[in-house]
Amino acid sequence: MRTNVQFTGTLAAGASQRWFTFGWPASWHVVWYMMPTTVRNGAPELDWDVAVERADATNCTYWITVKNLASVPVTFEGRYAVLN
């Protein structure tokens, strides 16, 4: 398994935004997850949704929508794990 950070982002309180990342081999099993770097105790900070586009015969584009659940700005890392 391989893991890494693909991007970083900051969202205002209650805001959401979509990112995309392209050129991923379609044969890979990729899991996306967001990790806050802003410390906030007592409640979740982020929610996210991942959609996938088959860009061509061998590659995918991932569309990742992240929502800030907090009442303050949140900075985060967009991380991935390749499982195969």
N, C-alpha and C positions, 0 to 999 in steps of 0.2 A: 504494500500500500504506500502511496505517496501523498503527502499533504503539503500545502503551502498557502500563502496569502496572494490572491489575485489582484485585489484593489482595496483601497481604504475610502471611507466616506464619512460625511457629517450630515446629519439631518436636524432641522429645527424641531422644536417641540411639536408633536402631533403630525409632522410632515411625512410624506412618502415620496419615493423616487425610484425610477427604473434604471438599471445598469444593464449593459450587455457585454458579453465576452465571446469571441469567435475563434474559429480555427481548431476546435476540439475534435479529435478523432471520434467518429461515430461508434467505433468498436469499444471505446472506453466506457466504464461505468463510473460516472462522476457524481459525487454528492456535494452539494453546496450548503454552507452554513455561515451565519453571521455571528461575530463575537464582539460585543461592546468593549471598547477601551476606556470609556467613561464610567467611572465607578458610581453606582447608585444602588443602595441597599433597599430591600423590601418589596420589590416588584419587578416584573420583566420589563426590559427596555426596548426590545426589538421583536418584530415579526417579519417573516419574509415568505415569498412565493417564487418558485422557479418554473419557467416555461422553456420549452426547447423548440428550436427550428432546425430542420434538416436542411442545411445550406447547400449541400451538393451530395454526391454519392458517398463521400467519405468523411465529411465534416459536419459539425453541429455548431449552432450559436445558442448560447444560454441567455435568456432574458430574466433578470433577477429584480424583483420589486421588493424594496425594504421599507417598512413603516416603523417610525419612532413612536412607541407607546408611552413615552415619558413626557413629563411637563417641562422638561429642560432639553437643550440640544444634546445629541448623543453622537459620538464618534465611534466608528466600528471598523473592523477588518472583514472583508469578504473572503472567506476561506473555502478551500475545496479539498476533497480527498478523492484520489483515483483508486478504486477498489480492485481493479484487475491488472 
